[in-house]
Amino acid sequence: MSNIYKYNFVLELEKKYKNKFKFSNNKNITIMPPILKKIGFLYYLAFPVIKDESKELKNVARPIGIIIVNKKNKEKTFDMAEYEFCENLDSFKKSYYVVDNHSPFWPNKTKENEEHYKVLLDLAQNLYYSSSLLKKPKKVFYENYITKLKSFLPEDYWIFYEQLKSNKFSPVTEELKEKRKKAETEFLLEKKKLEEKTKEQKVKLKQKFKETLMNNVLDFIKKEVVTNLKGNGSYTKLLFYTELGKYARKIDYSKFENCYNPLLSKSVLNKNINQATEDIKFDILKIISKACKNIVYNNIAIDTISKVLIVFLNAMLIEEMKNEAIQTFEDEITECITIYKEDSHRIKNIDAKKFLDKTFENLCKDYYIVDKNELSDIFYGYLFVHNSKK
């Protein structure tokens, strides 16, 4: 017999009752943490059941069913297609909160949240066994459990637990069915209005997110990454900015929707932004680590020619920032081109020569390119870090 105070028991219930509740539409279900409910003279653990559509962003609607379990592990279900315990909350599609992969709320099934659920079940055991036919559960156990449970759910969702605890299960009447149909229609109208309203908010939040993310990432690169490039040779710098350019121009902001979705709370958005920043920082650390592993960074001929290309890059950067040709830097660019053509033959390492020749060729083309998206990877990466107009 399964132990009802173990998380595995909850997972077994989710499999067992997957197709039990009519409003689930034969999709997966998620079982929420239980509340202690008195039916007649006896106390039960009552587990709310919600639909689980397994999307990256989960909209959590009202419970579609309830599973009650007694101390002898006897189970009984109440399908909300046939019963009701909160008549004034008639829509089964209205979202009361949204969770994503970083949300502290259930049903985001992270390892951390699963541990939280396990703690709740342990507390529920103390709570349940402090009750009996003749006495209420101990107040200290009840308050301890409720405090922990409330931290696992948004405040707006707590109403379902309050009504589940206090109200009886009543059969669904024809009148209630009509109220539910009306609630569904009203929900669709509200949803359309909300989508229009949030569309503009989303555009603004996305732009703000991009600016915040880039500021965080660029601050990290300038303070920690560029500093670490010092002492690793100019050839390493060229490798780094080339790979960084490839990476930066492929950043897909749409995959970070959970960082600017207006349906998520500000605290969740901030947490997601921090996580996105850390993920990109980690990717950049991998880029610099790979660049620093080259075996020719201390070769004098290679380093000398690489320095020439760094000067070339920097001169073009300054003109890009000023948005004009400046004679001093025009002279530097001309000198760099001359030196490279005269001295690059001294490089004997085939792979290094091939990379530097390609870099030189790209920089010469970049000099005439206006559209930033057509720039070479190395100049794109260099601008990404050093262009103060960002």
Salt bridges, closest charged atoms under 4 A:
GLU14 OE1 - LYS109 NZ 3.12
ASP52 OD1 - LYS58 NZ 3.02
GLU53 OE1 - LYS55 NZ 3.99
GLU75 OE1 - LYS16 NZ 2.81
GLU82 OE2 - LYS22 NZ 3.17
GLU84 OE1 - ARG62 NH2 2.92
GLU84 OE2 - ARG180 NH2 2.76
GLU115 OE2 - LYS118 NZ 3.30
GLU143 OE2 - LYS139 NZ 3.83
GLU174 OE2 - LYS177 NZ 3.47
GLU178 OE2 - LYS181 NZ 3.85
GLU200 OE2 - LYS204 NZ 3.51
ASP219 OD1 - LYS223 NZ 3.42
GLU243 OE2 - LYS246 NZ 3.17
GLU257 OE2 - LYS202 NZ 2.48
GLU278 OE2 - LYS281 NZ 3.46
ASP283 OD1 - LYS286 NZ 3.83
ASP303 OD2 - LYS307 NZ 3.52
ASP343 OD1 - ARG346 NH2 3.85
ASP357 OD2 - LYS353 NZ 2.67
GLU361 OE2 - LYS365 NZ 3.31
ASP377 OD1 - ARG249 NH1 2.79
